[in-house]
Amino acid sequence: MARSDHFTRRQFVATTAMAVGSATLSACDPGLLAPTPDSPDLRPARARTAFGYADESGVRDADGYFVVGLLQTSDPQPHLDVIADRRKRHRYLREFRYSSNDRFRVEFARSLIEYFATAEDLGFAAGVVAAGSAGRGVPYATHYRRLIGASGAAASDLQLRLEVRTSDGTTDRALADALAPLARVTLEPTRRGSELLQVADFLAGCIYGDLTLPGPTGGKAGLIAFLKAQLGVSSFADRRLAAPGRFRVFGFGPTG
């Protein structure tokens, strides 16, 4: 790969934030990124329905990266059928998540990566925030709003599923309320009950792991390398991933 097509981790957020600010965000209705009381529902009328599954990796307002990922499809059932078949084939019935070190998940994960790389009507987009600098003090929901806008999901009648991540659910309900002008939000008590939320978690985690030094080892490193090989990139910081496609990665700088 030519050096001009690849960023270092240190360059990634600063450089792609400029691209998002000048290109991606300018292509979106500003109201989609900053809904106002005068526009209580910003979802386009009679738009096609899209089903979204959003999850995150990393820690907000801390050093390092924070990644929000969004998996989208217009028809979840065919993908759920494939996942059920792959689970049976590989005899893997546990929760599928990036943070797991379960060695038994490797073949199952590889089979899902291969499926994702060729599946019709299944796309993923992620927003990467340098949480210790550009992301500090930015409202939590802003990261999700920007990703929905940048990924094009705001052009759909989006039905969005999020996991309840906090013990009392207060932060999660606040996030759902903040995103209500953009999507019909459903809070899932756990990822365990949503196969596609688990896939979103895994893909967001792979990006976080790839960008974070010193990086993962063992099975995680192997799966990240396999995913990048399927996508034809050597890093998730590759500028080509910001272009329209099945798998997109945006760098988000200061906003709000």
C-alpha positions as CSV (number, residue, x, y, z in Angstrom):
1,M,0.0,0.0,0.0
2,A,1.3,3.5,-0.9
3,R,2.2,5.6,2.1
4,S,-0.3,8.2,0.9
5,D,-3.1,5.7,1.4
6,H,-2.3,4.9,5.0
7,F,-2.3,6.9,8.3
8,T,-0.4,6.3,11.4
9,R,-2.5,6.0,14.6
10,R,-1.3,9.4,15.7
11,Q,-2.4,11.1,12.5
12,F,-5.7,9.3,12.1
13,V,-8.3,11.3,14.1
14,A,-6.9,14.7,13.3
15,T,-6.7,14.1,9.6
16,T,-10.0,12.2,9.1
17,A,-11.9,14.7,11.3
18,M,-11.1,17.3,8.6
19,A,-12.5,15.0,5.9
20,V,-15.6,14.4,7.9
21,G,-16.1,18.1,8.7
22,S,-15.6,19.2,5.1
23,A,-17.2,16.4,3.2
24,T,-19.3,13.9,5.2
25,L,-21.0,16.3,7.5
26,S,-21.6,18.9,4.9
27,A,-23.5,16.3,2.9
28,C,-25.9,15.9,5.9
29,D,-28.7,18.1,6.9
30,P,-27.2,20.1,9.9
31,G,-30.5,19.5,11.7
32,L,-29.8,15.8,11.7
33,L,-26.7,16.5,13.8
34,A,-28.3,19.1,16.1
35,P,-32.0,18.5,16.4
36,T,-34.0,21.4,17.8
37,P,-37.3,21.6,19.7
38,D,-38.9,23.0,16.4
39,S,-38.1,19.8,14.7
40,P,-39.2,17.0,17.1
41,D,-39.0,14.3,14.5
42,L,-36.3,14.5,11.8
43,R,-36.9,11.1,10.3
44,P,-37.8,11.5,6.6
45,A,-41.4,10.6,5.7
46,R,-42.0,7.4,3.7
47,A,-38.3,6.6,3.7
48,R,-37.2,2.9,3.5
49,T,-36.9,1.2,6.9
50,A,-33.4,0.4,8.1
51,F,-32.6,-1.7,11.2
52,G,-29.6,-0.5,13.1
53,Y,-27.6,-2.1,15.9
54,A,-25.2,0.2,17.7
55,D,-22.5,-0.6,20.2
56,E,-19.2,1.0,21.4
57,S,-15.7,0.2,22.5
58,G,-13.3,2.1,24.7
59,V,-13.9,4.7,27.4
60,R,-15.3,8.2,26.9
61,D,-13.5,11.1,28.5
62,A,-10.3,9.1,29.0
63,D,-7.0,8.7,27.2
64,G,-7.1,6.6,24.1
65,Y,-9.8,6.0,21.6
66,F,-13.6,5.7,21.8
67,V,-15.4,3.9,19.0
68,V,-19.1,3.8,18.2
69,G,-20.2,1.3,15.7
70,L,-23.4,0.9,13.7
71,L,-24.5,-2.2,11.9
72,Q,-27.3,-1.7,9.4
73,T,-29.6,-3.9,7.3
74,S,-33.1,-3.5,5.7
75,D,-34.0,-7.1,6.6
76,P,-32.4,-8.7,9.7
77,Q,-33.9,-12.2,9.3
78,P,-31.7,-13.6,6.6
79,H,-28.6,-12.6,8.6
80,L,-30.0,-14.1,11.8
81,D,-30.6,-17.3,9.9
82,V,-27.0,-17.4,8.8
83,I,-25.7,-16.7,12.3
84,A,-27.9,-19.5,13.7
85,D,-26.5,-21.9,11.1
86,R,-22.9,-20.8,11.8
87,R,-23.4,-21.3,15.6
88,K,-24.7,-24.8,15.0
89,R,-21.9,-25.6,12.6
90,H,-19.2,-24.4,14.9
91,R,-21.0,-25.5,18.1
92,Y,-20.6,-22.0,19.6
93,L,-23.5,-21.0,21.8
94,R,-21.9,-18.4,24.0
95,E,-22.3,-14.6,23.7
96,F,-20.2,-13.3,20.9
97,R,-18.2,-10.3,22.0
98,Y,-14.9,-8.6,21.3
99,S,-13.7,-8.6,24.9
100,S,-13.9,-12.4,25.2
101,N,-10.7,-14.4,25.2
102,D,-12.6,-17.6,24.5
103,R,-10.5,-19.6,22.1
104,F,-13.5,-21.6,21.0
105,R,-15.0,-18.6,19.3
106,V,-12.2,-18.2,16.7
107,E,-13.6,-20.4,13.9
108,F,-17.1,-19.0,14.5
109,A,-15.8,-15.5,14.3
110,R,-13.8,-16.2,11.1
111,S,-17.0,-17.6,9.5
112,L,-19.0,-14.5,10.4
113,I,-16.2,-12.2,9.1
114,E,-16.2,-14.1,5.8
115,Y,-20.0,-13.8,5.6
116,F,-19.9,-10.1,6.4
117,A,-17.4,-9.5,3.7
118,T,-19.8,-10.7,1.0
119,A,-23.3,-10.5,2.4
120,E,-25.8,-8.3,0.6
121,D,-27.7,-5.7,2.5
122,L,-25.4,-5.6,5.5
123,G,-23.2,-2.7,6.3
124,F,-21.1,-1.3,9.1
125,A,-19.9,2.2,10.0
126,A,-17.8,3.4,12.9
127,G,-16.9,6.8,14.4
128,V,-13.5,7.0,16.1
129,V,-13.0,9.7,18.7
130,A,-9.7,10.5,20.4
131,A,-11.5,10.4,23.7
132,G,-8.7,11.9,25.7
133,S,-8.6,15.1,23.7
134,A,-11.2,15.8,21.0
135,G,-13.9,13.8,22.7
136,R,-13.5,15.2,26.2
137,G,-16.6,17.1,27.3
138,V,-18.6,16.3,24.1
139,P,-22.1,15.1,25.0
140,Y,-22.4,11.4,24.8
141,A,-25.3,11.4,22.3
142,T,-23.3,13.6,19.9
143,H,-21.0,10.8,18.9
144,Y,-24.0,8.7,18.0
145,R,-25.7,11.5,16.2
146,R,-22.7,12.2,14.1
147,L,-22.3,8.6,13.2
148,I,-26.0,8.3,12.1
149,G,-25.5,11.3,10.0
150,A,-22.2,10.4,8.5
151,S,-23.2,6.8,7.7
152,G,-26.3,7.9,5.8
153,A,-28.6,6.1,8.2
154,A,-30.4,9.4,8.9
155,A,-31.9,9.1,5.4
156,S,-33.8,6.0,6.5
157,D,-36.7,5.4,8.8
158,L,-34.1,4.0,11.3
159,Q,-35.1,1.4,13.9
160,L,-32.2,1.4,16.2
161,R,-31.3,-1.1,19.0
162,L,-28.9,-0.2,21.8
163,E,-27.8,-2.3,24.7
164,V,-28.5,-1.1,28.3
165,R,-24.9,-0.5,29.5
166,T,-25.5,1.0,32.9
167,S,-26.8,-0.7,36.1
168,D,-29.8,1.7,36.5
169,G,-30.3,2.4,32.8
170,T,-30.4,6.2,33.4
171,T,-27.6,7.1,30.9
172,D,-29.0,4.6,28.3
173,R,-32.5,6.1,28.5
174,A,-31.1,9.6,28.2
175,L,-29.2,8.5,25.1
176,A,-32.3,6.9,23.6
177,D,-34.3,10.1,24.3
178,A,-31.6,12.2,22.6
179,L,-31.6,10.0,19.5
180,A,-35.4,9.9,19.3
181,P,-35.6,12.6,16.6
182,L,-33.4,10.4,14.4
183,A,-34.5,6.9,15.1
184,R,-37.0,4.6,16.8
185,V,-34.9,3.4,19.6
186,T,-35.2,0.1,21.4
187,L,-33.1,-0.6,24.5
188,E,-32.1,-4.2,24.8
189,P,-31.4,-5.4,28.4
190,T,-28.4,-7.3,27.1
191,R,-26.5,-8.1,23.9
192,R,-27.1,-11.8,24.6
193,G,-30.6,-11.5,23.2
194,S,-29.5,-9.7,20.0
195,E,-27.2,-11.5,17.6
196,L,-26.6,-8.4,15.5
197,L,-25.8,-6.3,18.5
198,Q,-23.1,-8.8,19.3
199,V,-21.7,-8.5,15.8
200,A,-21.7,-4.6,16.1
201,D,-19.8,-5.0,19.4
202,F,-17.2,-7.3,17.8
203,L,-16.6,-5.0,14.8
204,A,-16.3,-1.9,17.0
205,G,-14.0,-3.7,19.3
206,C,-11.8,-4.8,16.4
207,I,-11.3,-1.2,15.3
208,Y,-10.5,-0.1,18.9
209,G,-8.1,-3.0,19.3
210,D,-6.3,-2.2,16.0
211,L,-5.8,1.5,16.8
212,T,-4.8,1.1,20.4
213,L,-1.2,0.4,21.3
214,P,0.4,-2.0,22.0
215,G,-2.6,-3.8,20.6
216,P,-4.2,-7.2,21.3
217,T,-2.4,-10.5,21.1
218,G,-3.3,-14.1,20.4
219,G,-6.8,-14.9,19.1
220,K,-7.9,-11.3,19.0
221,A,-4.9,-10.2,17.0
222,G,-5.5,-13.0,14.5
223,L,-9.2,-12.1,14.1
224,I,-8.4,-8.4,13.5
225,A,-5.8,-9.3,10.9
226,F,-8.3,-11.6,9.2
227,L,-11.0,-8.9,9.1
228,K,-8.5,-6.4,7.6
229,A,-7.4,-8.9,5.0
230,Q,-11.1,-9.5,4.0
231,L,-11.5,-5.7,3.6
232,G,-8.2,-5.3,1.7
233,V,-6.6,-2.9,4.2
234,S,-3.6,-3.1,6.6
235,S,-5.2,-0.7,9.1
236,F,-8.6,0.6,10.0
237,A,-7.1,4.0,9.7
238,D,-6.8,3.6,6.0
239,R,-8.4,6.6,4.3
240,R,-10.2,4.5,1.8
241,L,-12.5,3.3,4.6
242,A,-14.1,6.7,4.8
243,A,-15.5,6.3,1.3
244,P,-18.9,4.8,0.6
245,G,-18.8,1.0,1.0
246,R,-19.8,-2.0,3.1
247,F,-17.4,-1.1,5.9
248,R,-16.7,2.6,6.8
249,V,-14.6,4.3,9.4
250,F,-14.8,8.0,10.2
251,G,-12.5,10.1,12.5
252,F,-14.5,12.5,14.6
253,G,-12.8,15.6,16.0
254,P,-14.1,18.4,18.3
255,T,-17.8,19.2,17.9
256,G,-20.8,20.6,19.7
